[in-house]
Amino acid sequence: MISVVIPTYKNKGSIAPSIKSVLSQTYRGPMEIIVVDDNEPDSEARKSTEAQMEVFAGNKTVRYIRHEKNKNGAAARNTGIRASKGEYIAFLDDDDLFLPKKLEMQLAYLEEHPEFDATYCLAQNYDKTPIPAYPYTGDVSKHLLMLESNMFTPSLMFRRNALLAINGFDESFRRHQDYELLLRFFDAGYKMGCVPEILIELGNSEGQNAMGGKKLEELKKYFFEKFSRFIEKYDKEEPGYANKVYAKHYALVFAKYLKDKDIVGATRVFGKYFFISPMLFGATVIGRLRAHL
């Protein structure tokens, strides 16, 4: 069985297409779809989601779980994991889509490659443009920290035993839950395979947990405190690696401050991180700004 976990929060009406993209898969084996509603019980978003889910009320493949209060995306995914029964677990966000062969191809890959405990696929944007691909395999921690992997959460499929062994998602992370999960996955000795095909489509949204520059900077600090040992290890192997990681991540914080029109925050981050790797910092900022034009 394959279990597909779909957390939803403040969805604007696109969850039905997401669910239908799973029901329309070419994979015809046993499957369950677990939708986890992370809205507050008395909110308009909960009422809207319940109305959308009525379409699937008679479908035994679809299970609908309501949180008793808003927690976060990581907690919603963990609720889905705990409720699931599948030997394989995949994830989908409520504004993204699986392309028809996604589950079939990833399942076949994992059954043909027992050396891998998870796999990911490539992705396209909502306008059908391909997202730059980095088809790495094995332990991808080094590339993940450099933001070079593009292993989006909906692109992933895990063997159940590996996902349970690392205790699922860390619920203290409101963003970067996928990066955090994967770093622990690799640290536990598990390996990642890649199906080099575009099998998911990402929606036109940053998500409901999008945050401003200050919150993003706080998140980066927390992230690096938790995973500094990984960065230090790779920096010993490749001197200058740490500077590149910090420059690339904080270039995104700088760009967010610019978007917020917070000149004080932007100036502070620029002064601290631009000069440790100027070309990489500048290229990252330009790339992010172009992506949002």
C-alpha positions as CSV (number, residue, x, y, z in Angstrom):
1,M,0.0,0.0,0.0
2,I,1.0,3.6,-0.7
3,S,-0.2,6.3,1.8
4,V,-0.4,9.9,0.5
5,V,-0.5,12.5,3.3
6,I,-2.0,15.9,2.4
7,P,-1.9,18.6,5.1
8,T,-4.2,21.6,4.5
9,Y,-4.4,25.0,6.0
10,K,-6.4,28.1,4.9
11,N,-6.9,26.4,1.5
12,K,-8.5,28.7,-1.0
13,G,-10.4,26.0,-2.9
14,S,-7.6,24.0,-4.7
15,I,-7.5,20.9,-2.5
16,A,-10.0,19.0,-4.6
17,P,-7.7,19.1,-7.7
18,S,-4.8,17.9,-5.5
19,I,-6.8,14.9,-4.2
20,K,-8.1,14.1,-7.7
21,S,-4.5,14.2,-9.0
22,V,-3.8,11.3,-6.6
23,L,-7.0,9.4,-7.5
24,S,-6.1,9.7,-11.2
25,Q,-2.7,8.0,-10.8
26,T,-1.8,5.2,-13.2
27,Y,-0.8,3.2,-10.1
28,R,-3.6,0.8,-9.5
29,G,-2.4,-1.0,-6.3
30,P,-3.7,-0.4,-2.8
31,M,-3.6,3.2,-1.8
32,E,-5.0,5.6,0.8
33,I,-5.2,9.4,0.8
34,I,-5.1,11.0,4.3
35,V,-6.1,14.7,4.3
36,V,-5.2,16.4,7.6
37,D,-7.1,19.6,8.3
38,D,-4.9,21.9,10.4
39,N,-7.4,24.8,10.6
40,E,-8.9,26.1,13.8
41,P,-12.2,24.3,14.4
42,D,-14.4,27.4,14.4
43,S,-12.6,29.1,11.5
44,E,-14.1,29.9,8.0
45,A,-11.2,27.9,6.6
46,R,-12.3,24.8,8.4
47,K,-15.9,25.3,7.2
48,S,-14.6,25.8,3.6
49,T,-12.4,22.7,3.8
50,E,-15.2,20.6,5.2
51,A,-17.4,21.7,2.3
52,Q,-14.7,20.8,-0.2
53,M,-14.2,17.4,1.4
54,E,-17.9,16.5,1.0
55,V,-17.2,15.6,-2.6
56,F,-15.1,12.7,-1.4
57,A,-17.3,11.6,1.5
58,G,-18.2,8.3,-0.2
59,N,-14.7,7.5,-1.4
60,K,-13.1,4.8,0.8
61,T,-9.6,5.8,-0.5
62,V,-9.9,9.2,1.1
63,R,-9.6,9.7,4.8
64,Y,-10.3,13.1,6.4
65,I,-8.7,14.0,9.8
66,R,-9.4,17.3,11.6
67,H,-6.9,18.7,14.1
68,E,-8.5,20.0,17.3
69,K,-6.5,23.2,16.9
70,N,-4.0,24.7,14.4
71,K,-0.5,23.2,15.0
72,N,1.6,23.5,11.8
73,G,2.5,21.7,8.6
74,A,5.0,19.4,10.3
75,A,2.5,18.4,12.9
76,A,-0.1,17.8,10.3
77,R,2.2,15.5,8.3
78,N,3.1,13.6,11.5
79,T,-0.6,13.1,12.1
80,G,-1.0,11.7,8.7
81,I,2.1,9.4,9.1
82,R,0.7,8.0,12.4
83,A,-2.7,7.4,10.8
84,S,-1.2,5.7,7.7
85,K,-1.0,2.0,6.9
86,G,1.1,2.0,3.8
87,E,4.5,0.4,3.3
88,Y,5.4,3.5,1.4
89,I,4.5,7.1,2.3
90,A,4.3,10.1,0.0
91,F,3.4,13.7,0.6
92,L,1.4,16.3,-1.3
93,D,0.6,19.9,-0.4
94,D,-2.9,21.2,-0.9
95,D,-2.1,23.5,-3.8
96,D,0.2,21.1,-5.7
97,L,-0.5,18.2,-8.1
98,F,0.9,14.8,-8.8
99,L,1.3,14.1,-12.5
100,P,-0.3,10.8,-13.6
101,K,2.7,8.4,-13.3
102,K,4.2,9.8,-10.1
103,L,3.3,7.0,-7.7
104,E,3.8,4.2,-10.2
105,M,7.3,5.3,-11.2
106,Q,8.5,6.0,-7.7
107,L,7.2,2.7,-6.3
108,A,8.8,0.8,-9.2
109,Y,12.1,2.6,-8.5
110,L,12.2,1.7,-4.8
111,E,11.3,-1.9,-5.5
112,E,14.1,-2.1,-8.1
113,H,16.6,-0.3,-5.8
114,P,16.6,-1.8,-2.3
115,E,19.7,0.2,-1.5
116,F,17.6,3.4,-1.3
117,D,15.1,4.1,1.5
118,A,13.4,7.0,-0.3
119,T,13.2,8.6,-3.7
120,Y,12.4,12.0,-5.2
121,C,11.4,13.2,-8.6
122,L,11.7,16.4,-10.6
123,A,9.1,19.1,-10.8
124,Q,7.5,21.8,-12.9
125,N,5.9,25.1,-12.0
126,Y,2.2,25.8,-12.4
127,D,2.9,27.4,-15.8
128,K,4.5,24.1,-16.9
129,T,8.1,25.4,-16.9
130,P,10.6,22.9,-15.6
131,I,12.3,23.6,-12.3
132,P,16.1,23.3,-12.5
133,A,17.0,19.7,-11.8
134,Y,19.8,18.4,-9.5
135,P,19.4,14.6,-9.8
136,Y,21.8,13.7,-6.9
137,T,21.5,10.3,-5.2
138,G,22.9,8.7,-2.0
139,D,23.6,11.1,0.9
140,V,22.7,14.5,-0.5
141,S,23.3,16.5,2.7
142,K,26.1,18.6,1.2
143,H,23.9,19.7,-1.7
144,L,20.9,20.1,0.5
145,L,22.6,22.6,2.7
146,M,23.7,24.5,-0.4
147,L,20.1,24.7,-1.6
148,E,21.0,22.7,-4.7
149,S,18.7,19.7,-4.4
150,N,15.2,20.9,-5.2
151,M,13.8,17.9,-3.3
152,F,10.4,19.4,-2.7
153,T,8.2,17.7,-0.1
154,P,5.6,16.5,-2.7
155,S,8.4,15.0,-4.7
156,L,9.3,12.5,-2.0
157,M,8.4,8.9,-1.3
158,F,9.7,7.1,1.7
159,R,9.8,3.5,2.9
160,R,7.7,3.6,6.0
161,N,10.2,2.0,8.3
162,A,12.8,4.6,7.5
163,L,10.4,7.5,8.1
164,L,9.3,6.0,11.4
165,A,12.9,5.3,12.5
166,I,13.7,9.1,12.4
167,N,10.4,10.0,14.1
168,G,8.9,11.9,11.2
169,F,9.0,15.7,11.1
170,D,10.3,18.0,13.8
171,E,7.3,20.1,14.8
172,S,9.4,23.0,16.0
173,F,10.1,23.9,12.4
174,R,7.4,26.1,10.7
175,R,9.5,26.2,7.5
176,H,12.3,24.1,6.2
177,Q,10.6,21.0,7.7
178,D,11.6,19.0,4.6
179,Y,15.3,20.1,4.9
180,E,15.4,19.3,8.6
181,L,13.8,15.9,8.0
182,L,16.2,15.0,5.2
183,L,19.3,16.0,7.1
184,R,18.3,13.6,9.9
185,F,17.4,11.0,7.3
186,F,20.9,11.1,5.8
187,D,22.5,11.3,9.2
188,A,20.8,8.1,10.2
189,G,22.6,6.4,7.3
190,Y,19.7,6.2,4.8
191,K,20.1,7.0,1.1
192,M,18.0,8.8,-1.4
193,G,17.4,7.8,-5.0
194,C,16.1,9.9,-7.9
195,V,13.5,9.3,-10.6
196,P,14.8,11.8,-13.2
197,E,11.3,12.6,-14.5
198,I,9.0,15.6,-13.9
199,L,6.2,14.0,-11.9
200,I,4.8,16.9,-9.8
201,E,3.5,20.4,-10.5
202,L,3.9,23.1,-7.8
203,G,1.2,25.7,-7.3
204,N,1.5,29.4,-7.5
205,S,1.9,30.1,-3.8
206,E,4.5,30.5,-1.1
207,G,2.2,28.8,1.2
208,Q,0.2,30.0,4.2
209,N,3.2,29.9,6.5
210,A,5.2,32.4,4.4
211,M,7.1,34.7,6.7
212,G,8.8,38.1,6.6
213,G,12.5,38.8,6.8
214,K,12.8,38.9,10.5
215,K,11.0,35.6,11.1
216,L,13.0,34.0,8.3
217,E,16.3,35.3,9.8
218,E,15.3,33.8,13.2
219,L,14.4,30.5,11.4
220,K,17.8,30.4,9.7
221,K,19.6,31.0,13.0
222,Y,17.7,28.1,14.6
223,F,18.3,25.9,11.6
224,F,22.1,26.6,11.6
225,E,22.4,26.1,15.4
226,K,20.9,22.6,15.0
227,F,22.9,21.6,11.9
228,S,26.2,23.4,12.4
229,R,28.1,20.1,12.8
230,F,27.2,19.1,9.2
231,I,28.4,22.4,7.9
232,E,31.6,22.2,9.9
233,K,32.3,18.7,8.6
234,Y,32.0,19.7,5.0
235,D,34.0,22.9,5.6
236,K,36.9,20.7,6.8
237,E,36.6,18.7,3.6
238,E,36.2,21.8,1.4
239,P,37.5,25.0,3.0
240,G,35.2,27.9,2.3
241,Y,32.1,25.7,2.1
242,A,30.6,27.2,5.3
243,N,30.9,30.7,3.9
244,K,29.1,29.7,0.8
245,V,26.2,28.1,2.7
246,Y,25.7,31.1,5.0
247,A,26.0,33.5,2.1
248,K,23.4,31.7,0.0
249,H,20.9,31.2,2.8
250,Y,21.2,34.8,4.1
251,A,21.0,36.2,0.6
252,L,17.4,34.9,0.7
253,V,16.9,36.6,4.0
254,F,18.2,39.8,2.5
255,A,15.9,39.5,-0.5
256,K,13.0,39.0,1.9
257,Y,13.9,42.1,3.8
258,L,13.9,44.0,0.5
259,K,10.5,42.7,-0.3
260,D,9.3,43.8,3.1
261,K,10.9,47.2,2.5
262,D,12.8,46.8,5.7
263,I,16.0,48.7,4.8
264,V,17.5,48.4,8.3
265,G,17.2,44.6,8.3
266,A,18.4,44.3,4.7
267,T,21.4,46.5,5.4
268,R,22.4,44.6,8.5
269,V,22.2,41.2,6.7
270,F,24.1,42.6,3.7
271,G,26.9,43.9,5.8
272,K,27.3,40.6,7.6
273,Y,27.1,38.1,4.8
274,F,27.7,39.7,1.5
275,F,31.5,40.0,1.8
276,I,32.0,36.3,2.9
277,S,31.0,35.2,-0.7
278,P,30.1,38.3,-2.8
279,M,29.4,36.5,-6.1
280,L,27.3,33.8,-4.6
281,F,25.3,36.2,-2.4
282,G,24.7,38.5,-5.4
283,A,23.7,35.7,-7.8
284,T,21.3,34.3,-5.2
285,V,19.6,37.6,-4.6
286,I,19.3,38.3,-8.3
287,G,17.9,34.8,-8.9
288,R,15.3,35.2,-6.2
289,L,14.2,38.7,-7.3
290,R,13.8,37.5,-10.9
291,A,11.7,34.5,-9.7
292,H,9.2,36.9,-8.1
293,L,9.0,39.5,-10.9
